[in-house]
Amino acid sequence: MAKPRGNTRTEPGAGDGFWDRPMLINLLADLLLLAGGVLLAWAGAMALQRLPVFPLKQLVVVTPLDQVSRAQIEHTARSALSGNFFTVNLEAAQAAFERMPWVRSASLRRLWPDGVELALEEHRAAARWTPQEGEARLVNSRGEVFLASSREALPAFAGPEGSAPRVLARYQEFNDGLAAIGRKPVAVHLSAREAWQLKLDDGVVLELGRDQPKHPLADRLRRFTTHYATVSSSAKNRLQTIGVVDMRYPNGFALRASKS
């Protein structure tokens, strides 16, 4: 005779505790392991930064320099290259070196096991820049204005803020055009009204005025060089020195003798 099966009931929550969930336990263990690893790595990095290990002992400059001295580099390096081989902040050091006079750009990289390699690009001065307001500066060969001092004999540029690249480009054009008569510009001025004025190496001031489609600057300069020899000879015969040549006329020019 078959025995009646007893009713089996499971109490709510029985066998459903935390320790009865192996997947949850494994996940928690993984999280704890990960957190421990991160904490250990952080502690190791902090300890490495404080310990006198892998100190920086050498700074290798790999570019030849004309304007920046070794003493200036070492002075900047003392504050910019802090930490050791692993912890030195190269981006901050780069910014510090690029704040040095005459430095256009800087790049650094680590040299195992105790050094840093430094490459500097210097500005190449093309002219002096006298802004309408502010401190006198220099213009490099790219038309960029930078703050530095120089004893070199450089042409003088002046113009509105931001016009240095245009003035440099015009200077090169004027210099090429004047080579035909053996003269060169020593000063180029661009006014706020876009009028151009040159001073030549013989002291003559050349008023070229504004560049216009029908009367471009190149034509006015060519007209000046064409008649320069005749005008100069005539002035000498009269025992006069040319002070200003006004080329702003469509088909001619006006002369003004020097007061000296």
C-alpha positions as CSV (number, residue, x, y, z in Angstrom):
1,M,0.0,0.0,0.0
2,A,1.5,3.3,-1.1
3,K,2.3,5.8,1.6
4,P,0.8,9.2,1.1
5,R,3.4,11.8,0.3
6,G,3.8,14.4,2.9
7,N,3.5,18.0,1.9
8,T,6.9,19.7,1.7
9,R,7.0,23.5,2.1
10,T,9.9,25.8,1.9
11,E,9.9,28.7,4.2
12,P,10.3,32.1,2.6
13,G,13.9,33.2,2.5
14,A,15.3,29.8,3.6
15,G,18.5,28.9,1.7
16,D,18.5,32.3,0.0
17,G,21.0,34.2,2.2
18,F,24.2,36.0,1.1
19,W,26.5,33.1,1.7
20,D,24.2,30.9,-0.5
21,R,24.9,33.1,-3.5
22,P,28.4,32.2,-4.9
23,M,28.1,34.5,-7.9
24,L,27.5,37.5,-5.6
25,I,30.4,36.4,-3.3
26,N,32.7,36.1,-6.3
27,L,31.7,39.6,-7.5
28,L,32.4,41.1,-4.1
29,A,35.7,39.4,-4.0
30,D,36.7,40.8,-7.4
31,L,35.7,44.3,-6.4
32,L,37.7,44.1,-3.1
33,L,40.7,42.7,-5.1
34,L,40.4,45.6,-7.6
35,A,40.1,48.2,-4.9
36,G,43.0,46.7,-3.1
37,G,45.1,46.8,-6.2
38,V,44.3,50.4,-6.9
39,L,45.0,51.4,-3.3
40,L,48.3,49.5,-3.4
41,A,49.3,51.1,-6.7
42,W,48.5,54.6,-5.3
43,A,50.4,53.9,-2.2
44,G,53.4,52.7,-4.2
45,A,53.3,55.8,-6.4
46,M,53.3,58.0,-3.3
47,A,56.1,56.1,-1.7
48,L,58.1,56.2,-5.0
49,Q,57.7,59.9,-5.1
50,R,59.0,60.4,-1.6
51,L,61.8,58.0,-1.7
52,P,65.2,59.1,-3.0
53,V,65.2,56.7,-5.9
54,F,65.8,57.3,-9.6
55,P,66.8,61.0,-9.0
56,L,67.3,63.2,-12.0
57,K,71.1,63.7,-12.5
58,Q,71.5,65.1,-16.0
59,L,69.8,67.5,-18.4
60,V,71.0,66.9,-22.0
61,V,70.5,69.9,-24.4
62,V,70.5,68.5,-27.9
63,T,70.1,71.7,-30.0
64,P,72.8,74.3,-30.7
65,L,71.9,77.6,-29.2
66,D,72.8,81.2,-30.1
67,Q,70.8,83.3,-27.7
68,V,70.0,81.1,-24.7
69,S,72.9,80.4,-22.3
70,R,73.5,77.3,-20.3
71,A,73.2,79.3,-17.1
72,Q,69.7,80.4,-18.1
73,I,68.7,76.8,-18.8
74,E,70.1,75.5,-15.5
75,H,68.3,78.3,-13.6
76,T,65.0,77.3,-15.2
77,A,65.7,73.6,-14.7
78,R,66.2,73.9,-11.0
79,S,62.6,74.8,-10.5
80,A,61.0,73.2,-13.5
81,L,62.5,69.7,-13.2
82,S,61.2,68.6,-9.8
83,G,60.6,65.0,-8.7
84,N,62.4,61.9,-10.0
85,F,62.7,60.1,-13.3
86,F,59.1,58.8,-13.1
87,T,57.3,61.7,-11.4
88,V,58.8,64.7,-13.2
89,N,56.1,66.8,-14.9
90,L,57.4,67.2,-18.4
91,E,54.4,69.3,-19.6
92,A,54.9,71.8,-16.8
93,A,58.7,71.9,-17.5
94,Q,58.0,72.5,-21.2
95,A,55.8,75.5,-20.3
96,A,58.6,76.9,-18.0
97,F,61.3,76.6,-20.7
98,E,59.0,78.2,-23.3
99,R,58.6,81.3,-21.0
100,M,62.3,82.0,-21.3
101,P,63.4,84.9,-23.5
102,W,64.3,83.8,-27.1
103,V,62.7,80.4,-26.7
104,R,60.0,79.8,-29.4
105,S,59.3,76.2,-28.4
106,A,60.6,73.4,-26.2
107,S,60.3,69.7,-26.1
108,L,61.5,67.2,-23.4
109,R,61.7,63.5,-23.0
110,R,63.0,61.1,-20.4
111,L,66.5,59.5,-20.8
112,W,66.8,56.3,-18.8
113,P,67.7,56.0,-16.0
114,D,68.4,59.5,-14.6
115,G,68.1,62.2,-17.3
116,V,65.9,64.5,-19.3
117,E,66.6,65.5,-23.0
118,L,65.8,69.1,-23.9
119,A,65.4,70.5,-27.4
120,L,64.9,74.2,-27.8
121,E,63.9,76.2,-30.9
122,E,65.1,79.8,-30.7
123,H,63.4,82.8,-32.2
124,R,65.4,84.2,-35.2
125,A,65.0,88.0,-34.9
126,A,64.1,89.8,-38.2
127,A,63.2,93.3,-36.9
128,R,62.4,95.4,-33.9
129,W,58.7,96.0,-33.3
130,T,57.4,99.3,-31.9
131,P,53.7,98.9,-31.2
132,Q,51.3,101.9,-31.0
133,E,51.0,101.0,-27.3
134,G,53.0,98.9,-25.0
135,E,56.6,97.8,-24.7
136,A,59.0,97.5,-27.7
137,R,59.6,93.9,-28.8
138,L,61.2,91.9,-31.6
139,V,59.7,90.2,-34.7
140,N,61.0,86.8,-35.7
141,S,61.5,85.3,-39.1
142,R,57.9,84.0,-39.0
143,G,56.4,87.4,-38.3
144,E,55.7,86.5,-34.6
145,V,56.3,89.2,-32.0
146,F,58.2,88.2,-28.9
147,L,59.7,89.9,-25.9
148,A,63.5,89.9,-25.8
149,S,66.4,92.3,-26.1
150,S,69.0,92.4,-28.9
151,R,72.1,94.5,-29.8
152,E,71.9,93.4,-33.4
153,A,71.3,96.1,-36.1
154,L,67.8,95.2,-37.1
155,P,65.2,97.1,-39.2
156,A,62.4,98.9,-37.2
157,F,58.8,97.9,-37.8
158,A,55.7,99.7,-36.5
159,G,52.1,99.1,-37.1
160,P,48.7,98.2,-35.5
161,E,48.5,95.3,-33.2
162,G,48.6,92.0,-35.1
163,S,50.0,93.4,-38.3
164,A,53.6,92.2,-37.8
165,P,53.3,89.3,-40.3
166,R,52.1,91.7,-43.0
167,V,54.8,94.3,-42.2
168,L,57.5,91.6,-42.5
169,A,56.1,90.3,-45.8
170,R,56.1,93.9,-47.2
171,Y,59.6,94.5,-45.9
172,Q,60.8,91.6,-47.9
173,E,59.1,92.9,-51.0
174,F,60.5,96.4,-50.5
175,N,64.0,95.1,-49.8
176,D,63.9,93.1,-53.1
177,G,62.6,96.0,-55.1
178,L,65.2,98.5,-53.7
179,A,68.1,96.1,-54.3
180,A,68.1,97.4,-57.9
181,I,69.4,100.8,-56.7
182,G,71.6,99.4,-53.9
183,R,69.4,100.6,-51.1
184,K,67.5,98.8,-48.4
185,P,64.8,99.8,-45.9
186,V,65.8,100.3,-42.3
187,A,62.3,101.1,-41.1
188,V,58.8,100.2,-42.3
189,H,55.7,101.8,-40.8
190,L,52.1,100.8,-41.4
191,S,49.6,103.4,-40.1
192,A,46.1,102.7,-38.8
193,R,44.8,104.0,-42.1
194,E,46.8,101.3,-43.9
195,A,49.4,103.7,-45.4
196,W,53.0,102.6,-45.8
197,Q,56.1,104.6,-45.1
198,L,59.7,103.5,-45.6
199,K,63.0,104.9,-44.4
200,L,66.0,103.9,-46.5
201,D,69.5,103.4,-45.3
202,D,70.6,106.7,-46.9
203,G,68.1,108.6,-44.7
204,V,65.4,109.1,-47.4
205,V,61.8,108.7,-46.2
206,L,59.6,107.2,-48.8
207,E,55.8,107.8,-48.6
208,L,54.1,105.0,-50.5
209,G,50.6,105.5,-49.1
210,R,47.8,102.9,-49.3
211,D,47.9,99.9,-51.5
212,Q,45.2,100.3,-54.2
213,P,44.2,98.0,-57.1
214,K,44.8,100.7,-59.7
215,H,47.9,102.0,-58.1
216,P,49.6,99.1,-56.3
217,L,52.6,99.7,-54.0
218,A,54.9,97.7,-56.3
219,D,54.3,100.1,-59.2
220,R,55.0,103.1,-57.0
221,L,58.2,101.6,-55.7
222,R,59.3,100.7,-59.3
223,R,58.6,104.3,-60.3
224,F,60.9,105.5,-57.5
225,T,63.7,103.1,-58.4
226,T,63.5,104.1,-62.0
227,H,64.0,107.8,-61.3
228,Y,66.2,107.5,-58.2
229,A,69.5,108.0,-59.9
230,T,68.4,111.1,-61.8
231,V,66.7,112.7,-58.8
232,S,69.7,111.9,-56.5
233,S,72.2,113.3,-58.9
234,S,70.1,116.5,-59.4
235,A,69.9,117.0,-55.6
236,K,73.6,116.7,-55.3
237,N,74.2,119.2,-58.0
238,R,72.1,121.6,-56.0
239,L,74.0,120.8,-52.9
240,Q,70.7,119.4,-51.4
241,T,69.9,116.2,-49.6
242,I,66.6,114.5,-50.3
243,G,64.5,114.2,-47.1
244,V,61.1,112.9,-48.3
245,V,59.9,111.4,-51.5
246,D,56.1,111.3,-51.8
247,M,55.0,108.6,-54.2
248,R,51.3,108.9,-53.5
249,Y,50.6,110.6,-56.8
250,P,49.2,108.5,-59.6
251,N,51.8,109.5,-62.3
252,G,54.6,111.3,-60.5
253,F,56.1,112.1,-57.1
254,A,57.1,115.1,-54.9
255,L,60.4,115.8,-53.3
256,R,61.2,117.6,-50.0
257,A,64.7,118.4,-49.1
258,S,66.2,117.4,-45.8
259,K,66.3,120.1,-43.1
260,S,69.7,119.1,-42.0
